[in-house]
């Protein structure tokens, strides 16, 4: 009898914890996608300075969403079909790696070759990820090239 009561109590506690566990998993997926984008933006900025040429991060919504680090405004779709070096795509990331996470808008960020600052109209634009439970994380690049995660 005591064993049944203990099992019932454990079952009740597990059923109460499960929704918060799913919410925590969703927040971690969104955080992982945003941190991956943050690292790839840092990579693009570093490569722009190191190689003395502008670097673009091009993000595209869709199913799955994707983004890539490229030179000369290369098309992200080229990463799937040809050699990165010839296509100008240095790094590509697919949303298939981050289940239940969506990218909210198409975006493009360009880092200039001189100081790694953000060039063009994309400066200050937030790239936002949203999870299935509503959790969000945004990554923003300032005009000076400072990358921040909110």
Number of C-alpha atoms within 10 A of each C-alpha: 6 7 8 9 10 11 12 12 12 12 12 11 11 12 11 11 11 11 11 11 12 13 16 13 14 23 20 14 22 27 22 16 26 23 16 13 22 19 13 19 26 17 16 27 28 17 20 23 18 13 11 14 15 23 32 25 27 20 24 20 15 13 11 15 20 21 24 27 29 25 21 13 16 19 16 24 15 16 22 11 9 12 12 15 11 10 19 20 26 22 16 20 19 15 19 13 13 17 14 14 26 23 26 18 15 15 17 20 26 29 29 21 20 13 15 25 21 25 19 12 11 16 20 17 16 19 21 21 23 22 23 16 14 12 17 20 19 22 19 21 23 16 18 14 22 16 17 12 16 11
